[in-house]
């Protein structure tokens, strides 16, 4: 029977002191320079980056929620969602259990 390419049976753990492993591929070293060069180019007196930002602002003003969200998140940071649970739970027990099942969690009762 032939092994399937994506099978877990084909996985082999790393051996200790393996000096031949290349590890994670490196990023292109010139990518940052290339992006910087492209975004700073000027066309009609505006840099490419400025044109992109003005386009996003124009879309946001026209009602594009995603463009507005992107601009606001970049300027002010993402809004943190707080979750406050203030709830009283009443449990009636007929026999004394050693734990309570709450969703996927077991909560041990200490006596």
C-alpha positions in Angstrom: 0.0 0.0 0.0 1.4 3.4 -1.0 1.8 6.1 1.5 -0.4 9.1 1.1 1.5 12.4 0.8 -0.5 14.3 3.5 -0.7 11.4 5.9 0.4 11.8 9.5 2.2 8.4 9.1 4.8 10.2 6.9 5.7 12.7 9.6 9.2 12.2 11.2 10.3 14.2 14.3 13.4 16.3 14.2 16.5 14.6 15.4 18.6 16.3 18.0 21.8 18.2 16.9 20.7 18.2 13.2 23.0 20.8 11.7 21.7 20.2 8.1 18.2 21.6 8.6 17.8 25.0 7.0 14.9 26.0 9.1 12.3 28.7 8.1 13.0 30.3 4.8 14.4 33.9 5.1 12.4 36.9 3.9 13.7 38.6 0.8 16.2 41.0 2.1 15.5 43.6 -0.6 11.7 43.5 -0.1 11.7 46.4 2.5 13.9 48.5 0.2 11.8 47.7 -2.8 8.5 48.7 -1.0 10.1 51.8 0.4 11.2 52.8 -3.1 7.9 52.1 -4.8 5.8 53.9 -2.1 8.0 57.0 -2.2 7.9 57.5 -6.0 6.1 60.6 -7.1 3.5 61.0 -9.8 1.8 64.3 -10.4 3.4 65.8 -7.3 2.1 63.1 -4.9 3.9 60.0 -3.6 2.4 56.6 -4.3 1.7 56.2 -0.6 -0.1 59.5 -0.4 -2.2 58.6 -3.4 -3.2 55.3 -1.7 -4.1 57.0 1.5 -6.2 59.7 -0.3 -8.0 56.9 -2.2 -8.8 55.2 1.1 -10.1 58.5 2.6 -12.2 59.1 -0.5 -13.7 55.6 -0.3 -14.4 56.0 3.5 -16.2 59.3 2.8 -18.4 57.5 0.2 -19.5 55.0 2.8 -17.0 52.1 2.4 -17.0 50.8 6.0 -13.9 48.6 5.4 -11.8 51.6 4.2 -13.0 53.7 7.2 -12.2 50.9 9.6 -8.8 50.4 8.2 -8.0 54.2 8.5 -9.4 54.5 12.0 -7.6 51.3 13.2 -4.3 52.6 11.9 -4.7 56.0 13.4 -6.2 55.2 16.8 -5.6 51.4 17.2 -8.2 48.7 17.3 -11.0 49.0 19.8 -10.7 46.6 22.7 -13.7 44.6 23.4 -14.3 44.1 27.1 -16.4 41.2 28.4 -17.9 41.7 31.8 -19.9 38.8 33.1 -21.7 39.7 36.3 -24.1 36.9 36.7 -25.3 34.9 39.7 -25.7 31.2 39.1 -27.9 29.2 41.4 -27.4 25.5 41.5 -29.7 23.1 43.3 -28.0 19.9 44.4 -29.8 16.8 45.7 -26.6 14.9 46.4 -23.2 16.3 47.1 -21.2 16.3 43.9 -17.4 16.5 43.8 -17.5 18.7 40.7 -19.7 20.9 38.5 -19.7 20.6 34.7 -19.6 24.0 33.1 -19.5 23.7 29.3 -16.3 21.9 28.5 -14.8 22.6 32.0 -15.0 20.6 35.1 -14.9 22.7 38.2 -13.9 20.8 41.3 -15.8 21.7 44.5 -13.6 22.1 47.5 -15.0 21.2 50.9 
